[in-house]
């Protein structure tokens, strides 16, 4: 019995990856069917978009979060460049931006983010979504 | 006098292990990074000014307003997303049969225009329906299931298996000169501002 428990324990200890960022925005993912998986996890940068969890402090308008801080759309190019700088030189333009966008966020804001990403030459993006369970 | 070797009490060992186990169980997040993959066009400033007239018949117009209502080819849409996917498939693979629909898959463009007030949920649903149409066409041509196709096409440059690259090219109909018979021509237009946000 303890052996089994230890085995499980080691398994989880090894596989656990502590989340580095605290997500400060609402995250209810939309559902979709045509999901694709990202091949290279190391080449992914994350942007979180949604209404702030602390509405009394940050208001109810959806905001963009990158690495623990809220950024404005204007700051996206700078953020992309700093994310690219973390990668090896050969991989820099292969970076994928994973957009984790809350259901209730409005298209206007996301379109602004897209435009900035295009300017920053990070044109491969992934709209994070959950698998839709087909009912039929 | 033989001294008894001191022993570490091990009755609580399992308890401690369980405690740790529970801790790791609860903190573990299965990182599932899945979603809809999209390639954005070059920045608006870098695009050459074009006056290319796209024929009306080669354009499949999808519009979403700020209250998440759909307008497909100018008509209000009341049916399901599944029907929308089928309609898009018919449009792409028309090959000039219906004079009101596309000339050929290469010219066919699906235009998706939302409002600034459209919710992300709705936008993703429609984007999903459009991608489903293309994926189903590709998968059928390559002779694989849609699920396999998505895996094949998620990273065609660094395919895990050598035959995937061939399947990928076959699905999209890559000609010897490098052009593609059925490109995924999805145009996401700048959102309208009618909804005011």
Interface residues (C-beta under 8 A of the other chain):
Chain A: X1 X2 X5 X6 X8 X9 X12 X13 X15 X16 X17 X18 X19 X30 X31 X32 X33 X34 X35 X36 X37 X38 X39 X40 X41 X44 X49 X98 X99 X101 X102 X103 X104 X105 X106 X107 X108 X110 X111 X114 X115 X117 X118 X119 X121 X123 X124 X125 X126 X127 X128 X129 X130 X131
Chain B: X13 X14 X17 X18 X20 X21 X24 X25 X27 X28 X29 X31 X33 X34 X35 X36 X37 X38 X39 X40 X41 X42 X43 X44 X45 X64 X114 X115 X116 X117 X118 X119 X120 X121 X123 X124 X125 X127 X128 X131 X132 X135 X146 X150 X151 X153 X154 X155 X158 X188 X190 X191 X193 X197
